[in-house]
């Protein structure tokens, strides 16, 4: 990000254009993409697979769509499964 912004600012300075605005716009665009990707990752439900008598549980992202009770139940099931092994 820094290299891209620096090169963009150098190119614009050589052309006589203001250098601050494009760098800020590029950073803002990258931040917006990061927020969208991170938010999608946190809210996508994770699959559960039942394997024999134990339940394999995926990592629950903080801020996900599950309630605190559902996360607690899944963590308890994972703890019991690991204790048996």
PDB file of N, CA, C and O in Angstrom, chain B, residues numbered from 101:
ATOM      1  N   UNK B 101       0.836  -1.192   0.000  1.00  0.00           N
ATOM      2  CA  UNK B 101       0.000   0.000   0.000  1.00  0.00           C
ATOM      3  C   UNK B 101       0.876   1.250   0.000  1.00  0.00           C
ATOM      4  O   UNK B 101       0.633   2.195  -0.750  1.00  0.00           O
ATOM      5  N   UNK B 102       1.896   1.239   0.850  1.00  0.00           N
ATOM      6  CA  UNK B 102       2.776   2.413   0.927  1.00  0.00           C
ATOM      7  C   UNK B 102       3.509   2.608  -0.394  1.00  0.00           C
ATOM      8  O   UNK B 102       3.633   3.734  -0.877  1.00  0.00           O
ATOM      9  N   UNK B 103       3.999   1.508  -0.982  1.00  0.00           N
ATOM     10  CA  UNK B 103       4.731   1.614  -2.252  1.00  0.00           C
ATOM     11  C   UNK B 103       3.830   2.140  -3.363  1.00  0.00           C
ATOM     12  O   UNK B 103       4.244   2.983  -4.158  1.00  0.00           O
ATOM     13  N   UNK B 104       2.599   1.643  -3.416  1.00  0.00           N
ATOM     14  CA  UNK B 104       1.655   2.093  -4.448  1.00  0.00           C
ATOM     15  C   UNK B 104       1.336   3.571  -4.263  1.00  0.00           C
ATOM     16  O   UNK B 104       1.340   4.336  -5.227  1.00  0.00           O
ATOM     17  N   UNK B 105       1.061   3.967  -3.039  1.00  0.00           N
ATOM     18  CA  UNK B 105       0.740   5.375  -2.779  1.00  0.00           C
ATOM     19  C   UNK B 105       1.929   6.287  -3.077  1.00  0.00           C
ATOM     20  O   UNK B 105       1.758   7.380  -3.618  1.00  0.00           O
ATOM     21  N   UNK B 106       3.139   5.836  -2.721  1.00  0.00           N
ATOM     22  CA  UNK B 106       4.333   6.644  -2.983  1.00  0.00           C
ATOM     23  C   UNK B 106       4.554   6.814  -4.474  1.00  0.00           C
ATOM     24  O   UNK B 106       4.826   7.919  -4.944  1.00  0.00           O
ATOM     25  N   UNK B 107       4.435   5.700  -5.234  1.00  0.00           N
ATOM     26  CA  UNK B 107       4.624   5.814  -6.690  1.00  0.00           C
ATOM     27  C   UNK B 107       3.554   6.685  -7.319  1.00  0.00           C
ATOM     28  O   UNK B 107       3.844   7.478  -8.215  1.00  0.00           O
ATOM     29  N   UNK B 108       2.315   6.544  -6.856  1.00  0.00           N
ATOM     30  CA  UNK B 108       1.233   7.365  -7.395  1.00  0.00           C
ATOM     31  C   UNK B 108       1.484   8.845  -7.097  1.00  0.00           C
ATOM     32  O   UNK B 108       1.284   9.697  -7.962  1.00  0.00           O
ATOM     33  N   UNK B 109       1.918   9.144  -5.882  1.00  0.00           N
ATOM     34  CA  UNK B 109       2.208  10.531  -5.512  1.00  0.00           C
ATOM     35  C   UNK B 109       3.370  11.084  -6.336  1.00  0.00           C
ATOM     36  O   UNK B 109       3.337  12.244  -6.748  1.00  0.00           O
ATOM     37  N   UNK B 110       4.402  10.260  -6.581  1.00  0.00           N
ATOM     38  CA  UNK B 110       5.551  10.708  -7.377  1.00  0.00           C
ATOM     39  C   UNK B 110       5.133  10.992  -8.818  1.00  0.00           C
ATOM     40  O   UNK B 110       5.560  11.986  -9.405  1.00  0.00           O
ATOM     41  N   UNK B 111       4.301  10.123  -9.386  1.00  0.00           N
ATOM     42  CA  UNK B 111       3.824  10.337 -10.759  1.00  0.00           C
ATOM     43  C   UNK B 111       2.995  11.613 -10.859  1.00  0.00           C
ATOM     44  O   UNK B 111       3.154  12.393 -11.798  1.00  0.00           O
ATOM     45  N   UNK B 112       2.123  11.816  -9.903  1.00  0.00           N
ATOM     46  CA  UNK B 112       1.275  13.003  -9.935  1.00  0.00           C
ATOM     47  C   UNK B 112       2.076  14.275  -9.688  1.00  0.00           C
ATOM     48  O   UNK B 112       1.776  15.321 -10.265  1.00  0.00           O
ATOM     49  N   UNK B 113       3.098  14.190  -8.832  1.00  0.00           N
ATOM     50  CA  UNK B 113       3.940  15.360  -8.579  1.00  0.00           C
ATOM     51  C   UNK B 113       4.708  15.734  -9.843  1.00  0.00           C
ATOM     52  O   UNK B 113       4.908  16.914 -10.131  1.00  0.00           O
ATOM     53  N   UNK B 114       5.134  14.724 -10.594  1.00  0.00           N
ATOM     54  CA  UNK B 114       5.856  14.988 -11.845  1.00  0.00           C
ATOM     55  C   UNK B 114       4.943  15.671 -12.862  1.00  0.00           C
ATOM     56  O   UNK B 114       5.406  16.445 -13.700  1.00  0.00           O
ATOM     57  N   UNK B 115       3.649  15.380 -12.784  1.00  0.00           N
ATOM     58  CA  UNK B 115       2.691  15.987 -13.717  1.00  0.00           C
ATOM     59  C   UNK B 115       2.153  17.315 -13.196  1.00  0.00           C
ATOM     60  O   UNK B 115       1.441  18.016 -13.914  1.00  0.00           O
ATOM     61  N   UNK B 116       2.482  17.666 -11.960  1.00  0.00           N
ATOM     62  CA  UNK B 116       2.027  18.928 -11.403  1.00  0.00           C
ATOM     63  C   UNK B 116       0.661  18.838 -10.738  1.00  0.00           C
ATOM     64  O   UNK B 116       0.071  19.868 -10.411  1.00  0.00           O
ATOM     65  N   UNK B 117       0.151  17.645 -10.534  1.00  0.00           N
ATOM     66  CA  UNK B 117      -1.159  17.464  -9.893  1.00  0.00           C
ATOM     67  C   UNK B 117      -0.994  17.460  -8.377  1.00  0.00           C
ATOM     68  O   UNK B 117       0.099  17.185  -7.881  1.00  0.00           O
ATOM     69  N   UNK B 118      -2.053  17.757  -7.634  1.00  0.00           N
ATOM     70  CA  UNK B 118      -1.956  17.674  -6.169  1.00  0.00           C
ATOM     71  C   UNK B 118      -1.682  16.226  -5.756  1.00  0.00           C
ATOM     72  O   UNK B 118      -2.281  15.303  -6.307  1.00  0.00           O
ATOM     73  N   UNK B 119      -0.784  16.022  -4.793  1.00  0.00           N
ATOM     74  CA  UNK B 119      -0.346  14.663  -4.455  1.00  0.00           C
ATOM     75  C   UNK B 119      -1.123  14.039  -3.307  1.00  0.00           C
ATOM     76  O   UNK B 119      -1.121  12.815  -3.174  1.00  0.00           O
ATOM     77  N   UNK B 120      -1.771  14.812  -2.492  1.00  0.00           N
ATOM     78  CA  UNK B 120      -2.390  14.258  -1.299  1.00  0.00           C
ATOM     79  C   UNK B 120      -3.703  13.539  -1.579  1.00  0.00           C
ATOM     80  O   UNK B 120      -3.930  12.474  -1.006  1.00  0.00           O
ATOM     81  N   UNK B 121      -4.539  14.043  -2.393  1.00  0.00           N
ATOM     82  CA  UNK B 121      -5.871  13.478  -2.616  1.00  0.00           C
ATOM     83  C   UNK B 121      -5.861  12.039  -3.142  1.00  0.00           C
ATOM     84  O   UNK B 121      -6.576  11.203  -2.590  1.00  0.00           O
ATOM     85  N   UNK B 122      -5.084  11.708  -4.184  1.00  0.00           N
ATOM     86  CA  UNK B 122      -5.114  10.322  -4.676  1.00  0.00           C
ATOM     87  C   UNK B 122      -4.624   9.308  -3.655  1.00  0.00           C
ATOM     88  O   UNK B 122      -5.167   8.205  -3.581  1.00  0.00           O
ATOM     89  N   UNK B 123      -3.601   9.657  -2.857  1.00  0.00           N
ATOM     90  CA  UNK B 123      -3.103   8.719  -1.849  1.00  0.00           C
ATOM     91  C   UNK B 123      -4.185   8.442  -0.808  1.00  0.00           C
ATOM     92  O   UNK B 123      -4.378   7.297  -0.400  1.00  0.00           O
ATOM     93  N   UNK B 124      -4.880   9.475  -0.383  1.00  0.00           N
ATOM     94  CA  UNK B 124      -5.958   9.299   0.596  1.00  0.00           C
ATOM     95  C   UNK B 124      -7.086   8.471  -0.011  1.00  0.00           C
ATOM     96  O   UNK B 124      -7.651   7.613   0.666  1.00  0.00           O
ATOM     97  N   UNK B 125      -7.418   8.712  -1.260  1.00  0.00           N
ATOM     98  CA  UNK B 125      -8.480   7.947  -1.916  1.00  0.00           C
ATOM     99  C   UNK B 125      -8.115   6.476  -2.033  1.00  0.00           C
ATOM    100  O   UNK B 125      -8.962   5.606  -1.827  1.00  0.00           O
ATOM    101  N   UNK B 126      -6.848   6.189  -2.364  1.00  0.00           N
ATOM    102  CA  UNK B 126      -6.403   4.794  -2.482  1.00  0.00           C
ATOM    103  C   UNK B 126      -6.480   4.088  -1.135  1.00  0.00           C
ATOM    104  O   UNK B 126      -6.935   2.947  -1.057  1.00  0.00           O
ATOM    105  N   UNK B 127      -6.041   4.756  -0.082  1.00  0.00           N
ATOM    106  CA  UNK B 127      -6.105   4.163   1.258  1.00  0.00           C
ATOM    107  C   UNK B 127      -7.556   3.943   1.664  1.00  0.00           C
ATOM    108  O   UNK B 127      -7.887   2.906   2.238  1.00  0.00           O
ATOM    109  N   UNK B 128      -8.416   4.897   1.375  1.00  0.00           N
ATOM    110  CA  UNK B 128      -9.838   4.755   1.708  1.00  0.00           C
ATOM    111  C   UNK B 128     -10.463   3.582   0.966  1.00  0.00           C
ATOM    112  O   UNK B 128     -11.254   2.833   1.539  1.00  0.00           O
ATOM    113  N   UNK B 129     -10.113   3.420  -0.304  1.00  0.00           N
ATOM    114  CA  UNK B 129     -10.658   2.307  -1.092  1.00  0.00           C
ATOM    115  C   UNK B 129     -10.188   0.972  -0.537  1.00  0.00           C
ATOM    116  O   UNK B 129     -10.981   0.037  -0.424  1.00  0.00           O
ATOM    117  N   UNK B 130      -8.907   0.869  -0.190  1.00  0.00           N
ATOM    118  CA  UNK B 130      -8.388  -0.382   0.379  1.00  0.00           C
ATOM    119  C   UNK B 130      -9.025  -0.671   1.739  1.00  0.00           C
ATOM    120  O   UNK B 130      -9.325  -1.824   2.049  1.00  0.00           O
ATOM    121  N   UNK B 131      -9.232   0.355   2.543  1.00  0.00           N
ATOM    122  CA  UNK B 131      -9.877   0.161   3.846  1.00  0.00           C
ATOM    123  C   UNK B 131     -11.314  -0.318   3.668  1.00  0.00           C
ATOM    124  O   UNK B 131     -11.775  -1.178   4.419  1.00  0.00           O
ATOM    125  N   UNK B 132     -12.022   0.225   2.692  1.00  0.00           N
ATOM    126  CA  UNK B 132     -13.404  -0.202   2.438  1.00  0.00           C
ATOM    127  C   UNK B 132     -13.451  -1.662   2.009  1.00  0.00           C
ATOM    128  O   UNK B 132     -14.326  -2.408   2.449  1.00  0.00           O
ATOM    129  N   UNK B 133     -12.520  -2.076   1.155  1.00  0.00           N
ATOM    130  CA  UNK B 133     -12.467  -3.483   0.724  1.00  0.00           C
ATOM    131  C   UNK B 133     -12.177  -4.385   1.918  1.00  0.00           C
ATOM    132  O   UNK B 133     -12.792  -5.442   2.055  1.00  0.00           O
ATOM    133  N   UNK B 134     -11.244  -3.980   2.785  1.00  0.00           N
ATOM    134  CA  UNK B 134     -10.909  -4.786   3.961  1.00  0.00           C
ATOM    135  C   UNK B 134     -12.107  -4.942   4.888  1.00  0.00           C
ATOM    136  O   UNK B 134     -12.330  -6.022   5.434  1.00  0.00           O
ATOM    137  N   UNK B 135     -12.877  -3.877   5.071  1.00  0.00           N
ATOM    138  CA  UNK B 135     -14.062  -3.943   5.935  1.00  0.00           C
ATOM    139  C   UNK B 135     -15.107  -4.885   5.350  1.00  0.00           C
ATOM    140  O   UNK B 135     -15.713  -5.671   6.079  1.00  0.00           O
ATOM    141  N   UNK B 136     -15.323  -4.810   4.039  1.00  0.00           N
ATOM    142  CA  UNK B 136     -16.318  -5.682   3.395  1.00  0.00           C
ATOM    143  C   UNK B 136     -15.895  -7.140   3.497  1.00  0.00           C
ATOM    144  O   UNK B 136     -16.706  -7.996   3.852  1.00  0.00           O
ATOM    145  N   UNK B 137     -14.627  -7.435   3.188  1.00  0.00           N
ATOM    146  CA  UNK B 137     -14.144  -8.820   3.240  1.00  0.00           C
ATOM    147  C   UNK B 137     -14.171  -9.338   4.674  1.00  0.00           C
ATOM    148  O   UNK B 137     -14.624 -10.456   4.919  1.00  0.00           O
ATOM    149  N   UNK B 138     -13.692  -8.540   5.621  1.00  0.00           N
ATOM    150  CA  UNK B 138     -13.691  -8.961   7.022  1.00  0.00           C
ATOM    151  C   UNK B 138     -15.091  -9.169   7.564  1.00  0.00           C
ATOM    152  O   UNK B 138     -15.337 -10.129   8.294  1.00  0.00           O
ATOM    153  N   UNK B 139     -16.013  -8.278   7.215  1.00  0.00           N
ATOM    154  CA  UNK B 139     -17.395  -8.421   7.678  1.00  0.00           C
ATOM    155  C   UNK B 139     -18.058  -9.651   7.104  1.00  0.00           C
ATOM    156  O   UNK B 139     -18.808 -10.336   7.798  1.00  0.00           O
ATOM    157  N   UNK B 140     -17.786  -9.940   5.833  1.00  0.00           N
ATOM    158  CA  UNK B 140     -18.354 -11.140   5.211  1.00  0.00           C
ATOM    159  C   UNK B 140     -17.794 -12.381   5.876  1.00  0.00           C
ATOM    160  O   UNK B 140     -18.543 -13.316   6.159  1.00  0.00           O
ATOM    161  N   UNK B 141     -16.494 -12.412   6.133  1.00  0.00           N
ATOM    162  CA  UNK B 141     -15.854 -13.573   6.762  1.00  0.00           C
ATOM    163  C   UNK B 141     -16.449 -13.823   8.152  1.00  0.00           C
ATOM    164  O   UNK B 141     -16.668 -14.974   8.530  1.00  0.00           O
ATOM    165  N   UNK B 142     -16.709 -12.765   8.906  1.00  0.00           N
ATOM    166  CA  UNK B 142     -17.217 -12.929  10.269  1.00  0.00           C
ATOM    167  C   UNK B 142     -18.656 -13.431  10.290  1.00  0.00           C
ATOM    168  O   UNK B 142     -19.048 -14.098  11.248  1.00  0.00           O
ATOM    169  N   UNK B 143     -19.460 -13.133   9.262  1.00  0.00           N
ATOM    170  CA  UNK B 143     -20.875 -13.486   9.299  1.00  0.00           C
ATOM    171  C   UNK B 143     -21.231 -14.748   8.527  1.00  0.00           C
ATOM    172  O   UNK B 143     -22.362 -15.223   8.633  1.00  0.00           O
ATOM    173  N   UNK B 144     -20.305 -15.307   7.755  1.00  0.00           N
ATOM    174  CA  UNK B 144     -20.606 -16.531   7.006  1.00  0.00           C
ATOM    175  C   UNK B 144     -20.701 -17.688   7.991  1.00  0.00           C
ATOM    176  O   UNK B 144     -19.769 -17.902   8.766  1.00  0.00           O
ATOM    177  N   UNK B 145     -21.802 -18.446   7.986  1.00  0.00           N
ATOM    178  CA  UNK B 145     -21.920 -19.564   8.925  1.00  0.00           C
ATOM    179  C   UNK B 145     -20.924 -20.668   8.582  1.00  0.00           C
ATOM    180  O   UNK B 145     -20.680 -20.966   7.413  1.00  0.00           O
ATOM    181  N   UNK B 146     -20.358 -21.261   9.619  1.00  0.00           N
ATOM    182  CA  UNK B 146     -19.391 -22.334   9.424  1.00  0.00           C
ATOM    183  C   UNK B 146     -20.097 -23.688   9.443  1.00  0.00           C
ATOM    184  O   UNK B 146     -21.026 -23.886  10.227  1.00  0.00           O
ATOM    185  N   UNK B 147     -19.674 -24.615   8.598  1.00  0.00           N
ATOM    186  CA  UNK B 147     -20.330 -25.926   8.558  1.00  0.00           C
ATOM    187  C   UNK B 147     -19.960 -26.782   9.766  1.00  0.00           C
ATOM    188  O   UNK B 147     -18.868 -26.656  10.320  1.00  0.00           O
ATOM    189  N   UNK B 148     -20.872 -27.643  10.160  1.00  0.00           N
ATOM    190  CA  UNK B 148     -20.617 -28.602  11.230  1.00  0.00           C
ATOM    191  C   UNK B 148     -20.731 -29.996  10.635  1.00  0.00           C
ATOM    192  O   UNK B 148     -21.610 -30.261   9.814  1.00  0.00           O
ATOM    193  N   UNK B 149     -19.855 -30.866  11.044  1.00  0.00           N
ATOM    194  CA  UNK B 149     -19.934 -32.246  10.588  1.00  0.00           C
ATOM    195  C   UNK B 149     -19.956 -33.144  11.813  1.00  0.00           C
ATOM    196  O   UNK B 149     -19.178 -32.959  12.749  1.00  0.00           O
ATOM    197  N   UNK B 150     -20.838 -34.100  11.796  1.00  0.00           N
ATOM    198  CA  UNK B 150     -20.882 -35.054  12.885  1.00  0.00           C
ATOM    199  C   UNK B 150     -20.026 -36.244  12.497  1.00  0.00           C
ATOM    200  O   UNK B 150     -20.261 -36.873  11.465  1.00  0.00           O
ATOM    201  N   UNK B 151     -19.027 -36.556  13.323  1.00  0.00           N
ATOM    202  CA  UNK B 151     -18.133 -37.674  13.033  1.00  0.00           C
ATOM    203  C   UNK B 151     -18.227 -38.664  14.184  1.00  0.00           C
ATOM    204  O   UNK B 151     -17.626 -38.456  15.238  1.00  0.00           O
ATOM    205  N   UNK B 152     -18.970 -39.726  13.986  1.00  0.00           N
ATOM    206  CA  UNK B 152     -19.136 -40.724  15.039  1.00  0.00           C
ATOM    207  C   UNK B 152     -19.855 -40.130  16.229  1.00  0.00           C
ATOM    208  O   UNK B 152     -20.940 -39.565  16.097  1.00  0.00           O
ATOM    209  N   UNK B 153     -19.226 -40.266  17.421  1.00  0.00           N
ATOM    210  CA  UNK B 153     -19.877 -39.742  18.626  1.00  0.00           C
ATOM    211  C   UNK B 153     -19.352 -38.356  19.000  1.00  0.00           C
ATOM    212  O   UNK B 153     -19.752 -37.801  20.024  1.00  0.00           O
ATOM    213  N   UNK B 154     -18.470 -37.798  18.189  1.00  0.00           N
ATOM    214  CA  UNK B 154     -17.955 -36.467  18.520  1.00  0.00           C
ATOM    215  C   UNK B 154     -18.381 -35.470  17.451  1.00  0.00           C
ATOM    216  O   UNK B 154     -18.698 -35.851  16.325  1.00  0.00           O
ATOM    217  N   UNK B 155     -18.384 -34.235  17.802  1.00  0.00           N
ATOM    218  CA  UNK B 155     -18.790 -33.180  16.879  1.00  0.00           C
ATOM    219  C   UNK B 155     -17.570 -32.325  16.566  1.00  0.00           C
ATOM    220  O   UNK B 155     -16.953 -31.760  17.469  1.00  0.00           O
ATOM    221  N   UNK B 156     -17.222 -32.229  15.276  1.00  0.00           N
ATOM    222  CA  UNK B 156     -16.103 -31.378  14.875  1.00  0.00           C
ATOM    223  C   UNK B 156     -16.663 -29.976  14.663  1.00  0.00           C
ATOM    224  O   UNK B 156     -17.590 -29.780  13.877  1.00  0.00           O
ATOM    225  N   UNK B 157     -16.102 -29.018  15.360  1.00  0.00           N
ATOM    226  CA  UNK B 157     -16.647 -27.663  15.350  1.00  0.00           C
ATOM    227  C   UNK B 157     -15.615 -26.714  14.760  1.00  0.00           C
ATOM    228  O   UNK B 157     -14.439 -26.761  15.120  1.00  0.00           O
ATOM    229  N   UNK B 158     -16.065 -25.844  13.844  1.00  0.00           N
ATOM    230  CA  UNK B 158     -15.182 -24.828  13.283  1.00  0.00           C
ATOM    231  C   UNK B 158     -14.992 -23.698  14.275  1.00  0.00           C
ATOM    232  O   UNK B 158     -15.757 -23.555  15.228  1.00  0.00           O
ATOM    233  N   UNK B 159     -13.976 -22.907  14.043  1.00  0.00           N
ATOM    234  CA  UNK B 159     -13.722 -21.748  14.899  1.00  0.00           C
ATOM    235  C   UNK B 159     -14.810 -20.717  14.639  1.00  0.00           C
ATOM    236  O   UNK B 159     -15.106 -20.398  13.488  1.00  0.00           O
ATOM    237  N   UNK B 160     -15.396 -20.207  15.688  1.00  0.00           N
ATOM    238  CA  UNK B 160     -16.453 -19.204  15.555  1.00  0.00           C
ATOM    239  C   UNK B 160     -15.800 -17.833  15.587  1.00  0.00           C
ATOM    240  O   UNK B 160     -15.116 -17.485  16.550  1.00  0.00           O
ATOM    241  N   UNK B 161     -16.011 -17.061  14.540  1.00  0.00           N
ATOM    242  CA  UNK B 161     -15.453 -15.713  14.490  1.00  0.00           C
ATOM    243  C   UNK B 161     -16.211 -14.820  15.468  1.00  0.00           C
ATOM    244  O   UNK B 161     -17.429 -14.932  15.609  1.00  0.00           O
ATOM    245  N   UNK B 162     -15.479 -13.932  16.142  1.00  0.00           N
ATOM    246  CA  UNK B 162     -16.157 -12.998  17.028  1.00  0.00           C
ATOM    247  C   UNK B 162     -17.044 -12.086  16.194  1.00  0.00           C
ATOM    248  O   UNK B 162     -16.668 -11.678  15.095  1.00  0.00           O
ATOM    249  N   UNK B 163     -18.196 -11.776  16.709  1.00  0.00           N
ATOM    250  CA  UNK B 163     -19.122 -10.927  15.978  1.00  0.00           C
ATOM    251  C   UNK B 163     -19.938 -11.686  14.953  1.00  0.00           C
ATOM    252  O   UNK B 163     -20.645 -11.076  14.151  1.00  0.00           O
ATOM    253  N   UNK B 164     -19.853 -13.007  14.967  1.00  0.00           N
ATOM    254  CA  UNK B 164     -20.603 -13.811  14.003  1.00  0.00           C
ATOM    255  C   UNK B 164     -22.088 -13.769  14.300  1.00  0.00           C
ATOM    256  O   UNK B 164     -22.517 -13.135  15.264  1.00  0.00           O
ATOM    257  N   UNK B 165     -22.869 -14.438  13.480  1.00  0.00           N
ATOM    258  CA  UNK B 165     -24.314 -14.388  13.603  1.00  0.00           C
ATOM    259  C   UNK B 165     -24.889 -15.275  14.693  1.00  0.00           C
ATOM    260  O   UNK B 165     -26.109 -15.320  14.856  1.00  0.00           O
ATOM    261  N   UNK B 166     -24.051 -15.984  15.447  1.00  0.00           N
ATOM    262  CA  UNK B 166     -24.566 -16.884  16.482  1.00  0.00           C
ATOM    263  C   UNK B 166     -24.770 -16.132  17.796  1.00  0.00           C
ATOM    264  O   UNK B 166     -24.085 -15.150  18.080  1.00  0.00           O
ATOM    265  N   UNK B 167     -25.716 -16.611  18.581  1.00  0.00           N
ATOM    266  CA  UNK B 167     -25.927 -16.012  19.897  1.00  0.00           C
ATOM    267  C   UNK B 167     -24.838 -16.508  20.850  1.00  0.00           C
ATOM    268  O   UNK B 167     -24.131 -17.471  20.554  1.00  0.00           O
ATOM    269  N   UNK B 168     -24.715 -15.848  21.977  1.00  0.00           N
ATOM    270  CA  UNK B 168     -23.714 -16.246  22.964  1.00  0.00           C
ATOM    271  C   UNK B 168     -24.003 -17.654  23.476  1.00  0.00           C
ATOM    272  O   UNK B 168     -23.071 -18.425  23.705  1.00  0.00           O
ATOM    273  N   UNK B 169     -25.283 -18.006  23.662  1.00  0.00           N
ATOM    274  CA  UNK B 169     -25.638 -19.352  24.129  1.00  0.00           C
ATOM    275  C   UNK B 169     -25.238 -20.416  23.122  1.00  0.00           C
ATOM    276  O   UNK B 169     -24.734 -21.471  23.505  1.00  0.00           O
ATOM    277  N   UNK B 170     -25.455 -20.152  21.841  1.00  0.00           N
ATOM    278  CA  UNK B 170     -25.086 -21.125  20.806  1.00  0.00           C
ATOM    279  C   UNK B 170     -23.575 -21.312  20.763  1.00  0.00           C
ATOM    280  O   UNK B 170     -23.092 -22.435  20.611  1.00  0.00           O
ATOM    281  N   UNK B 171     -22.816 -20.209  20.896  1.00  0.00           N
ATOM    282  CA  UNK B 171     -21.352 -20.332  20.903  1.00  0.00           C
ATOM    283  C   UNK B 171     -20.895 -21.115  22.118  1.00  0.00           C
ATOM    284  O   UNK B 171     -19.986 -21.938  22.011  1.00  0.00           O
ATOM    285  N   UNK B 172     -21.508 -20.876  23.284  1.00  0.00           N
ATOM    286  CA  UNK B 172     -21.143 -21.589  24.501  1.00  0.00           C
ATOM    287  C   UNK B 172     -21.404 -23.083  24.339  1.00  0.00           C
ATOM    288  O   UNK B 172     -20.569 -23.903  24.720  1.00  0.00           O
ATOM    289  N   UNK B 173     -22.563 -23.441  23.775  1.00  0.00           N
ATOM    290  CA  UNK B 173     -22.908 -24.847  23.563  1.00  0.00           C
ATOM    291  C   UNK B 173     -21.909 -25.511  22.634  1.00  0.00           C
ATOM    292  O   UNK B 173     -21.466 -26.626  22.907  1.00  0.00           O
ATOM    293  N   UNK B 174     -21.545 -24.851  21.541  1.00  0.00           N
ATOM    294  CA  UNK B 174     -20.578 -25.425  20.601  1.00  0.00           C
ATOM    295  C   UNK B 174     -19.214 -25.589  21.259  1.00  0.00           C
ATOM    296  O   UNK B 174     -18.533 -26.587  21.022  1.00  0.00           O
ATOM    297  N   UNK B 175     -18.808 -24.630  22.078  1.00  0.00           N
ATOM    298  CA  UNK B 175     -17.518 -24.738  22.761  1.00  0.00           C
ATOM    299  C   UNK B 175     -17.524 -25.882  23.764  1.00  0.00           C
ATOM    300  O   UNK B 175     -16.521 -26.581  23.909  1.00  0.00           O
ATOM    301  N   UNK B 176     -18.648 -26.083  24.464  1.00  0.00           N
ATOM    302  CA  UNK B 176     -18.758 -27.196  25.401  1.00  0.00           C
ATOM    303  C   UNK B 176     -18.660 -28.532  24.671  1.00  0.00           C
ATOM    304  O   UNK B 176     -17.976 -29.442  25.139  1.00  0.00           O
ATOM    305  N   UNK B 177     -19.337 -28.660  23.525  1.00  0.00           N
ATOM    306  CA  UNK B 177     -19.282 -29.899  22.751  1.00  0.00           C
ATOM    307  C   UNK B 177     -17.861 -30.168  22.272  1.00  0.00           C
ATOM    308  O   UNK B 177     -17.410 -31.313  22.284  1.00  0.00           O
ATOM    309  N   UNK B 178     -17.161 -29.134  21.855  1.00  0.00           N
ATOM    310  CA  UNK B 178     -15.782 -29.298  21.409  1.00  0.00           C
ATOM    311  C   UNK B 178     -14.901 -29.736  22.572  1.00  0.00           C
ATOM    312  O   UNK B 178     -14.051 -30.612  22.409  1.00  0.00           O
ATOM    313  N   UNK B 179     -15.094 -29.141  23.736  1.00  0.00           N
ATOM    314  CA  UNK B 179     -14.293 -29.496  24.906  1.00  0.00           C
ATOM    315  C   UNK B 179     -14.500 -30.956  25.283  1.00  0.00           C
ATOM    316  O   UNK B 179     -13.535 -31.662  25.576  1.00  0.00           O
ATOM    317  N   UNK B 180     -15.762 -31.420  25.278  1.00  0.00           N
ATOM    318  CA  UNK B 180     -16.043 -32.825  25.600  1.00  0.00           C
ATOM    319  C   UNK B 180     -15.411 -33.760  24.581  1.00  0.00           C
ATOM    320  O   UNK B 180     -14.865 -34.804  24.939  1.00  0.00           O
ATOM    321  N   UNK B 181     -15.485 -33.382  23.316  1.00  0.00           N
ATOM    322  CA  UNK B 181     -14.921 -34.207  22.249  1.00  0.00           C
ATOM    323  C   UNK B 181     -13.406 -34.336  22.408  1.00  0.00           C
ATOM    324  O   UNK B 181     -12.851 -35.424  22.252  1.00  0.00           O
ATOM    325  N   UNK B 182     -12.746 -33.229  22.715  1.00  0.00           N
ATOM    326  CA  UNK B 182     -11.295 -33.264  22.885  1.00  0.00           C
ATOM    327  C   UNK B 182     -10.897 -34.021  24.142  1.00  0.00           C
ATOM    328  O   UNK B 182      -9.851 -34.670  24.163  1.00  0.00           O
ATOM    329  N   UNK B 183     -11.706 -33.953  25.184  1.00  0.00           N
ATOM    330  CA  UNK B 183     -11.398 -34.650  26.432  1.00  0.00           C
ATOM    331  C   UNK B 183     -11.441 -36.163  26.243  1.00  0.00           C
ATOM    332  O   UNK B 183     -10.695 -36.888  26.902  1.00  0.00           O
ATOM    333  N   UNK B 184     -12.313 -36.653  25.345  1.00  0.00           N
ATOM    334  CA  UNK B 184     -12.419 -38.101  25.108  1.00  0.00           C
ATOM    335  C   UNK B 184     -11.217 -38.641  24.348  1.00  0.00           C
ATOM    336  O   UNK B 184     -10.887 -39.822  24.463  1.00  0.00           O
ATOM    337  N   UNK B 185     -10.566 -37.791  23.580  1.00  0.00           N
ATOM    338  CA  UNK B 185      -9.462 -38.278  22.727  1.00  0.00           C
ATOM    339  C   UNK B 185      -8.159 -38.343  23.437  1.00  0.00           C
ATOM    340  O   UNK B 185      -7.152 -38.732  22.844  1.00  0.00           O
TER     341      UNK B 185
END
